[in-house]
Amino acid sequence: MSKPTDPAYHWGSADLDLDAYLTRIGFDGEHVATVATLHELVRTHTTSIPFENLEIILGRSIDLDLAALQAKIVRRRRGGYCHEHVVLFAAALERLGFGVTGLSGRVNMGARAGLRPATHALLRVTTAEDDRIWLCDVGFGSGPLVPFELSSDTGVFEAGGWQFRLERTLGELDSELWVLHQFGTEGWVDRHSFTLNPQYRIDFVVGNHFVSTSPRSPFTTRPYVQRFHPDVHYVLDGTEFVTQYPDGTSETRELRPTELPKMLVEVFDIDLTDADADVLTAAQWLRDER
């Protein structure tokens, strides 16, 4: 059954400056809704746009309106977290002719205690080439660098040396539940779980409000920034700078708050204004954390 004509069920792709977005991520392929194009879009988006929550730490709200996302991510060359990445990426895919449906996930990262809220955003994507269903997880900050097939046979897959594993399980009331595992410094961990219940822009607005405002959200307490490449993953967690590699090894060092603006430019490709850099280095967020 086709989607309703109500624009709330779609991704606002008519308002997207597609050429500017594709230039931002360095995509120069054909504008066709093929599997090959999808692979290249995921790779270029994931390696070009950083994951970051700095607007929250700087005292500003996160707007998922497409005009605001283009102003921030495309024109100002900033990053964002999952909701921002996914809404922008979904608009581009829809504009190119892909079938796009939003999904929500619960981030576990190996945790066993307590039920986590479904605050992660990802996408279910189809093409006209065949009947395969693809998952695009461009907003997590640590890949995958490729779309991966929604199939119980997917098993372990690798992209740029990074390893992932998709598992189909049963959830509450025997509902279908999928779990994405990732190999890292702690070995294999269940990164997040998700169902195939469709999510729309308004659903992501609700999740975005919790993530960006709740004192229970990890994104309201300290800067959290990631940059993901085929051979290395950089993470800034407060003043802790971590370099991770596909084989599970990592290096960690502690930074002074005054080092953060330079680190953001050189490693994460985020150039703050002088005023924003001053706020960040004043580290009020660090004092609040204590």
Steps between C-alpha positions, in 0.01 A plus 500: 500500500635842407559771758224756568519833317513686833851660503542400866561144378787613277837673548456844343739421215356772274657756737846343485783665308618163371804629314626686808450192717681270256786748476517511880555125521722476192264283294554525124317190375184461296175635642319167477335284765720193464672275751840627385392860554365416845834346600690809387257739671533318832880493474539867410244625753643294785860605437424868426258618767608468864281391788472778759276646770673837541191715447349352816816568701504856360146555630308479172216276389513236226258570212408213265340730244669430166588867446676510838686175430622627165612828654695322773637186338526595132577873497678540836667159459416387850390154615215364708372191675278220369172689453670778308702265280204276425246770412746665259609167349139383463410817308790440261405134446134588444597768250709247306212250485581250773231354723565638849348408837621618838573258785586547868750305705599451864870562558644229727879501447517174691302622801293231672317696770193712430292559189634783285265741319466468122689819415726390213393573141584291194346428160346212307573553128392328178588540133319414179777259401385207712307402813785531749450718806796708617576660834686831505643600837674826408431677830664282763845650463688170465372356173434272331647660188260298284129426489437146619228262396211432738523122503548229759776371270700824511715383792844661532587766246802724467555853368841665503620236744225573752287197588127485568244223546124517450283262701127434481341421838159510665383784719195561716190302394721306258547812287782516249808665652830568325833555675809658346827388662833674453857384565713747693723552801279276716456231236152440362226715657132531414501860378130559458175317441210610281161394370353561156220721628502806267606833647428840350650846529267588787615189691861609463403848623373341822814288546719798416334706774587240764856450379574873481330619822466223758753493787488120454637533147876449461504782244403775745793456739819531293633536144484176306653501152596221258674478163493165322738390224572164332814452711447703819223629727553816707285569807495807723309424821514806722875556530592140418635448149490140374646357180357160406607255230316217319700229677357609837807688624474858622691793646367751755627830630355776714472852359479839662180692416713763326619232254150414381448765224829410329423128528155555350650673197794269436341162572124544469483774232281721722596868506310688771462876514725678748201561729399132498859389555518728805185343644633151441840567657341669801378144574190591699370161388792335684418681822132410464598134453673503838 
